[in-house]
């Protein structure tokens, strides 16, 4: 019957087969395209779902904290339990922490803890707040000071230009010394997940570092510590020479007068006065702020806004408790451009070594950093001596 129908339609058997195959191929291609469209739609839905999941899981500040997060997590594990695998892993991976392990022992603290310590040191009542601070990688820092006047003059086309004098260069070497702190905590406290170990540790380290630094920058003898401004020889400013700090006597034994304040201000060179500050302790400040000029006006004025320093004759006052009291023959007040006159050199890294054995049941944390300081320009600082000569 098929043959009859094909004959009736005028189609040969070969033509009939060709048409059947063509129809099948067309239907198959349509079916294939439909499957590919559904697969693509499914893949797009899965991708969108993954993005939503990742976005929900990421904190708003994740982009800003991803860099320090591995170190912070590893440091937390080390401080709480002594597990240093994470810190060593960071070193092996070379993620900008290749110096995580010190040759003498100890690990770099995480960036957040280090920043807290630096912030406290920079804002505390210390010479650091007004001195020149430089970061170094070596064990010392050299300051080159040209304290001579190189010959100079006006010249014309026809005049003979004389040779300039050879400049006299002084090299002042600021040695770095190890500053340490040893806070301790109980293991039970460290096991408490709610305890902010990084914040506590940063606060204790910063407090001890700040007090040690502040004292050394004023009175340090330079032996295993910075050399302070008052550790250098002092001479009457009328006979001042390089290598000494010049002083101006108050003219009254153990007392200060407005005239003495004026004298010490103008004993400092004009090139330094624009950036100068007074340094004294609270007890001396209590005496000075009572002084009045000849017109009955106080020479001391408090800061006009919160956080601003008090001013004496228009110059800011830094209260440094390590300065001596205003007793007879004491250099109780310093005045100068400390950014030019005193240099603090330090390594930027802060290291921690955990010691669970020496003070059981407590855990000791041996924190170290390297810092040095010394007078870098003897002409930039003057002292006020409470005495008659």
N, C-alpha and C positions, 0 to 999 in steps of 0.2 A: 504494500500500500504506500510505503514511503517512496518507493521508486515511482509509483504512479503520480504522487503529489509533486515530487521533484520534477518529473517530466512535465506535469501540468504547469508548473511555475516556470518552466524553461531553464532550470538550473541543473548543471551537471553535478555528479557526486563530489568531485574535487572542489567545485565552487562552494558547495554546501559545507564541507569540512572547513574551508578557509574562513567562511563567515562565522562558524561556530567558535573557532579558535580566537578570532578577532574579538568577539563578544566577551569571551572568557578573560582575555588579557585586559580588556577595558575595565571589566568589573573588578579584577584583581588589583589594578592600579588604584582604582577608587577606594577599595578596601584598605590598601596599604597607606594611602594618603590620610585616610581617616584615623588609622591607628597612630601614625606619626604625629598628627595634630593632638590627639588625646595624650600621648606621651609627653609632648612638649608642654601642654597645659599643666599636667601633673608635676613636671619638673619645676615649672615656674612657681606653682603653689608651694612646693617644698622649699624652694629657695627663699621665698618671702617669709615662710614660717621660721626658717633658720635665722634670718636677719632679725626678725622680731624677738626671737629668743635671746640672741646675742646682745641686742640693744637693751633689753630689759635687765640682763645680768650685769651690764657694764655700768659702773658708777659715773656720775656726771664729770668727775675730775679724773677719770681713769687715764685719759690721754696725758695728763700732766704728771701722773705718779707712776706710770708703767716703768719708767727708767730706773727709779730707785726701789721699786717694790720688791724685786728679788733679793736685793741686799738687806732691806729692812726685815723681810721675813726670815732670812738666814741669820741675821744678827739677833733677832728676837729669840730664835731657837737656841742660839749659843749662850745668850745671857741667862735665859731661864733654866736650861738643862745642861749646858756644856756641850751640846751637839754642834760640832763645827764642820760637819760634812757639807752643809750648804755653803758656808763661806769658802771652804777649800774648793768646792765645785765651781764657784764663781771665778776663782783664780784660774782654775784649769781651763775654763771656757774662754777666758780672756775678755770678758765683757767690761772693758774699761776699768777693771778692778785687779789688774795683774800684780799690784803691790798690796793686795789685801793682807798677806801674811808677812809680818816683819821678821827680819833675820834674827832679831833678839826676842821674838815671841810677841804675841798680841795681834789683834785684828783691827782693821779700820772700822770705826763706828759707821752706822748708816748715815746717809746725807742729812736726814731730818734732825737726828740727834746732834750731829756736828754743827748744823746751822743754829740750833738753839744755844749751844755753848758759845759760839762766836758772837751771837747777838747780845748775850749777857755781858761778855767781856768788852764789847764795843760801847756799851751804854753805862757801864759801871763808873763809879767815882775813882778814876785812875788816870795817870798821865797818858795812857793809851788813847783816851778820848780826844786828845789834842796833839799827840805826837805823830810822826811819820811812821806808818806801818807798811812793811814790805813782806811779800811771800817769797821764800827762797827754797831751793831744793838741796843746797849745799850745807855744810856745817858752820859756815860763817858768811858774813856779808861785808863788803868793803865800801866805805863811803869816801869819796875823793873830794877834798875841800880845797879850793883855791882862795886863800885868805890874803893874797897880796894884790896890789894894784898894778896891772900890766900897763906899761906906758902907752899913752894915747894923746892925740893932739890934732889941731887943724892943719891942713896942708893946702898949698897952692901949686899951680903947675910948675912954677919956677923954684919953689923951695925944696930943700933937701930934707927927706924924711929920715929921722933917726930911728935906730933899731929899738924895738920894744924890749922892756926888761923881761928877763926870764921869769915866768910865773912860779910861785912857790906853792907846791901841792903837798897837802897833808893827806895821808892815807889813814883812815880810822877803821879798824876791823871790829865788827860786832860779832862776837862769838855766840853760837847758839848753845843753850844748856837744856837739860831735860827737866821739865816741870811735871810733877806727878801728883795724883790724888788717889786716895784709897777708900772709897765709900764701901759700906757693907750692908747686906740685907739677909734676912733669914730665908732658907729654902722654901719654907711654907708660904712666905709672902710672894716669892717668885713663882710658885705653883698656882697662885691665884690668877686666873685668866683675866679678871676684871682689873687687876693692878696694872697701871700704866708704867711699865718698867722703863721704857725709853725716856719718858718725861721725867721720872724720878731720878734716873741716872744722870741725865743731862743737867738737871738742877743742882745735884750734889757736886758734880764735877765742876760746873761753871762757878759755883760759890767758892770752892777751894782754890781753883785756878785764879779767880779774880782777886782774892785776898793776898795770895802769894805774889802775884804779879805786881799789884799796887805797891806793896812794901818794897819789892826789889827795885822798881823803877825810881823810887825815891832814895832808898838807903842801901841798896845792894852793893856788896863789895867786889863783885865781878868774879868771885871764886865759886864756880858751880852755880852761878846765878847771874842775871843781868847786873850791870854796874849802874847804880842810881846817880841822879844829878848831885846829891849831897856827898857822894863818895869821892868827888874830885877836889883837888886843892882849891882854896878860895883866897883871894887877895883883895885889898881895897881897890875899888874900881879906878882910883886915880893912878894906880901903878899896874893896871891890868896888862897881862900878856897871855898870848895863846897857850892853851893847856891848863889854864885856870879859869874859874868862874869869878867874875867881879862882884863885889858886894858894896852896898851903901849902908853906913851905920845910921840908926834912927836918931842918934844924938842924945837919947835918954836911955839909961840903963833899964832894960826890961820893959820899955814902953814904946808906943808908936804914935807919931804925930801926923797930921795932914801934910806937913811939909816933907816928911820923910817919904810919904807915898809919892808925892810929886817928884822928889829927887830920884827915886828908883825908876820911875817911868822915863824920865829924860836921860837917865844913864844908859838906856838902851838906844842903839842906833835907830835913826829914822826909818831905815829900810826894813826893820823888824817890827816896828810898833804897829803897823797896820793890821798885823795878824797876831798880835800879842794877847796873852791871858795872864791873870793872876792865879797862883796856886797857893793854898793855905788850908789848915785844918779848921774844924768847926769852932774850936775854942778861940783861935786867933780871929776868925771871922766875926765872932761875937764882940771882940774888942774893936775891930776896925769899923764895923757898921755903926758904931756910936760916934765916930769922928765927924766934925763939922768944919766947914771952911770959915773964913773970916767973916762971911756974910750970914753965918748961922745955918747954912744948908748942909745937909748930910752928903758926904762924898760917896756914900754907898747907895745904890738904888736896886730894888728887887726887880726881877724879870717882869715884863709887862704881860706875858701870857704864860699859861701852864707849860712847864718843860723848858722854858727859857732860863738861862743862867742869870744870877745876879750880876750887877756891874759895879765896878769901882773905878771912878774917874772915866767912865764910859767903856771900860774894858771888861770882858767877861771874867767871872771868878769860878775856878774849879775847886771844889772842896775835896781835898785828898787827906784823909785822916792820918796818913803816915808821915805827914809833915810835922816837924817838932812844934811844941807849944811855944808861946811868945815869952820865953824866959830870957834872962840876961845872956848875951853872947850867942844866942841861937839864931840860925838862918831860918826864921819861921815863915817867910814869905818869898816866893819866887815869882819873877815876872819876865816874860819873854815870848818869843815866837817858837813854840815847842815843836811845831811841824818842821822847822829848819834846825832847831837846836837839839832834838832828841829823836833817835831812830830806833824803832823796834823791828827786829827781823824774826820771822817765825816760819816754820814749815806748816803747810796748810792741813796736814793730816793729823787726826786724833785717834789714838789706838787704845784698845781695851784688852786686858788679859784677865781671864776668870780664874780665881783661886778658891776652890771649895774645901781645901784641906787645912790651911793655916789657922783658921778661926772657927772651926766647927762649933756649933751647928750653923754658923753664919757663912755666907759666901762673900769673899772679898773681890772687888773689881779694881785692878791696878790700871789706872788711866794715865797715859803719858802724851805729852806733846813737847816739841822743841821750840824754844823761844830765847831770844837775847835782846839786850838793849844797852845803849850807851849814848853819851853826849856826842853829837856829830858836828856841832858848831858852837864853840865856846863863846863866841861874840853874841849869840842869839838869846842868852839867858842871863839875867841879873838876879841877885839875891838881896834881900833886906835883912840886915843883921840888927838884932835888938840889943844895942849897946852904944857906947860913946865913940868907939874906934874899931 
